[in-house]
Amino acid sequence: MRSFFALPLFKDIRFWIILFFLIRMYGITNPPLEVAHNWRQTTGTMVTRNFYEGSSNIFYPKIDFAGEKTGITGMEFPLLNYLDYLVSEVFGYQHWYGRLINLIVSSFGIWFFFRLLKRYFTKETAFNASIILLASIWFAYSRKIMPDTFATSLVIMGFYYAACFFEDKKRMWLNLLLFAFFTLLGVLAKLPAGFILILYAFFIFNRQIAIHLKIVFFITGGIILAPIAWWYFSWVPYLVEKYEFWHFFMGKPISIGAKELVDNLGDGLKHFYDSALKFIGFGLFLVGIYFAFKKGNKLLFWILGLGFSAFLVIALKAGFTFTHHSYYIIPFVPIMALVAGYGVAGFQKNLVQIVILAAIMLEGTLNQLHDFRLKEHELAFVKLETDLDQFSKRSDLIAVNTIDNPTPIYFAHRKGWVASNDELLSASFRKEIRQKGCKYIVVLKRYLGGDLYLELPVVLNTKDWVVYKL
């Protein structure tokens, strides 16, 4: 066993990146109906499809569940959605292009993570950390149509080129340009990924780096931050105010977020010891802290301390939302993987390291295989559009009884409202949406458990839904 895993192929991180890439290609074309966060994916696919079928102006992203409104609203900079749209322009619209784009970029993110760590730690630590990151929450979310691993990967690429800028004088300006390019796109695509920028303090306060390089880097950083600040703190509020639909979560006062974190502390901590690396990986994270203390590795402690302090601000701004959604932990996971990788490297025997890494990979991947499965009671959504096309035009507005889940709206390929059963039972609510142009109410029989009877004409009744004419 020891000699088998000692083969050069297994020591090459590129082999593992490709292997994990191929594994996650399984079901890549599946509809976005996974067990976890399919609503988050369909919100993004709406934006892509609207770029493809309507206006392709990236500054005006549009969703489908804003009722009679345009659907234009403030949100994360739709970079992933727009790349999906550009591919669709060539090959025709398919939602799964977004999955593939995220998977490709996130795989390159692992490669750059490995190359970056090799500059400051041993190759062994870099390899271990990269394997752990592959098997972390990254495993599932890197194949979703969501920008979390996508954006974090771009920021890691930017960090790599920043390091090259300070250390490689031959290609200094190219490295600076690549740093600016990847960092700008990464933070624009997902603002919390920007917390990693705190680690640039190592370059700024490094006395061995020439002051003129620091000044150039600092000015470049300011140029990068300007469009990011404009998008999130000027343009997003403008879109919300002008088009009158609030969708994107921009956080809350830290005092409120702190109280919510304390009230839901158990769920918040679970993201660190379970969601991020799973239990064995988290155990090695603690071992890594122990070895860093024992060996006096100040660099690792500074990375962990600065990184956690900056990430804590994000958690405090998110409050309950952080504790409720596991994907909020993703930007911090590379730091946890680094510490855990250092912990694995602390064991001197190669066989011990192999066994530990194998255990981390098995636990991490096997506990995320459920995300390759689709929700059985939602599979019928894929035929909702065809059923509605029998009597309705795509321009018809509809209402669906999913409370706040927009997934059926996406599969219906129509615009309209998501509402609760209580709202749809209310005659005043039905009158209000009818006056705003709603023509049909779709009641999903199996989604919320049980049918919902309305005193309205029935135009379609199947085992999955009943459609009323309003």
Secondary structure, 3 states (H helix, E strand, C coil): CHHHHCCHHHHCHHHHHHHHHHHHCCCCCCCCCECCCHHHHHHHHHHHHHHHHCCCCCCCCECCCCCCCCCECCCCCCHHHHHHHHHHHHHCCCCCHHHHHHHHHHHHHHHHHHHHHHHHCCHHHHHHHHHHHHHCCHHHHCCCCCCHHHHHHHHHHHHHHHHHHHHCCCCHHHHHHHHHHHHHHHHHHCHHHHHHHHHHHHHHCCCCCCHHHHHHHHHHHHHHHHHHHHHHHHHHHHHHHHHCCCCCCCCCCHHHHHHHHHHCHHHHHHHHHHHHCHHHHHHHHHHHHHHHHHHCCHHHHHHHHHHHHHHHHHHHHHCHHHHHCHHHHHHHHHHHHHHHHHHHHCCCCHHHHHHHHHHHHHHHHHCCHHHHCECHHHHHHHHHHHHHHCCCCCCCEEEECCCCCCHHHHHHCCEEEECCHHHHHCHHHHHHHHHCCEEEEEEECCCCCCCCCCCCCEEEECCCEEEEEC
